[in-house]
Amino acid sequence: MADKRFHLAWFMNFTPDEWREPFGQGGNPWDGQFYIEMAQAMERACFDLIMIEDKLMVPETYGGSRDLSLKHAMMVPKADPAPLAVAMGMATRHLGVVATMSTMAYPPFMLARLSSTIDSLTKGRFGWNVVTSAEDLMAKNFGMDQLPPREDRYAMADEYMEVVGKLFDSWEPDAVVLDRKNGIYADGSKVHTVDHDGQFYKVRGPLNTVPSPQRRPVYLQAGASPRGRDFAAQHADAIVSVANGVEGMKAFRADIRARAEKIGRNPDDIKVFFCITPSLGETEAEARARYENVTMSDNFATDVLISISAITEIDFAQYDLDKPLPEKLVTNGESGTLDKFQQWGSGKTLRQLAADGGGGLVSSMELIGTPAQVAEKMGEAMAEVGGDGFLITTPVLRVSRRYITEICDGLVPELQQRGLVRTEYKHQLLRDNLREF
Ligand SMILES: Cc1cc2nc3c(=O)[nH]c(=O)nc-3n(C[C@H](O)[C@H](O)[C@H](O)COP(=O)(O)O)c2cc1C
């Protein structure tokens, strides 16, 4: 029988948990323990990886000030994903841990060194979510007045990938000899300068870390524009996407695979994960009531609009919540997210747009029901799309222990019983687990 399994991943960030809700733990996760236990739950449920989102600024686009972001704890406070990835990785044995780091923020040498170190600490389970940033507010924290246009950011990122690739390869695999008898730790003839002198970066090398178990981290990417998709198809081991329904998912995956084939890559080496935000209950009616409760709450529309304002740098507070948007909007920020959000031509009001799709910005299809119903629907969708996996999250990424339990102990066993997802880990390295099916 054909293997119909797909991969599971989780998308979250190092922010307060679902702090407002009765089942939240109060919004104080800063010692990491809450998220370490979350990673352990994911591993129990055989997720391939957990991915930590990141941004490098305090949002102040919505309403022209940072007050509402702070009041709602939307995108701020947000702690650094790299140390959390280490803490999660060292408290688990199989789960992949992925940190977001921007090519506009880290000098390539620092990123390569940090990634190599974390990959060693996690015994080959580290992934890097390659982002090019989207906000002028971020740029102002890094010596720029504004971000370069998207095309230029991707041109820089292409060269960036070349540089970090050279750094990861600057030690030959057998450069560490560790010959105690003859007193040789590393063989100097097998460690090379990279002497990169390009349009944007100048790096001598070599890297000063040993080759890590995966040599380079697993690369994740989320390009949505045509340029972004080309970039992802060229570099990524896994792509994360928010698509419009099953048809949109199928079209996106086919498009990525075609782009990969065109440049001579095996499309099976690229796993496409679609973001979903399942809403579960003991009955379908209960699940729907809970879903409506969340998406119709006063806070929800504001949370979503703070977030979309931040990543597009368009102030959505200027628009009437109960009217359609007056014009088609464009951004130098996250264009794919904006296009999906605004559903131009649908005639929906801004409030409806915010509530739409089971969670505004991050839901590829509606999944509301009992664990068994949602598992069925996920299986059918994946069969239609052709693969490769789902990236589970919540509408504004915040989680409670209750939600984690519902997914890991409710939904995942239903998926496992249907032979749809992993029941054990076969490999040590994250990249090998991704390529297993
Ligand atoms: C699931 C998902 C996760 C993302 N995570 C981040 C992130 O953590 N940080 C960030 O700056 N951008 C993030 N992005 C934005 C993408 O990196 C990308 O900029 C966006 O999808 C728009 O694509 P484009 O740059 O090709 O227009 C994410 C996008 C998606 C769909």
The ligand as an ORCA input file, in Angstrom:
! r2SCAN-3c Opt
* xyz 0 1
  C       4.089     30.510      7.833
  C       4.914     31.735      7.660
  C       5.857     32.083      8.605
  C       6.627     33.235      8.486
  N       7.504     33.570      9.463
  C       8.164     34.749      9.400
  C       8.985     35.182     10.472
  O       9.122     34.501     11.487
  N       9.621     36.367     10.352
  C       9.511     37.164      9.246
  O      10.113     38.228      9.193
  N       8.735     36.781      8.200
  C       8.050     35.599      8.271
  N       7.231     35.218      7.238
  C       7.179     36.048      6.020
  C       7.942     35.413      4.871
  O       9.300     35.253      5.201
  C       7.777     36.217      3.587
  O       8.379     37.463      3.700
  C       6.340     36.415      3.269
  O       5.710     35.157      3.172
  C       6.116     37.219      2.005
  O       6.758     36.657      0.930
  P       7.551     37.576     -0.057
  O       8.737     38.080      0.718
  O       7.990     36.667     -1.182
  O       6.620     38.668     -0.461
  C       6.447     34.061      7.352
  C       5.504     33.717      6.387
  C       4.733     32.585      6.526
  C       3.722     32.241      5.469
*
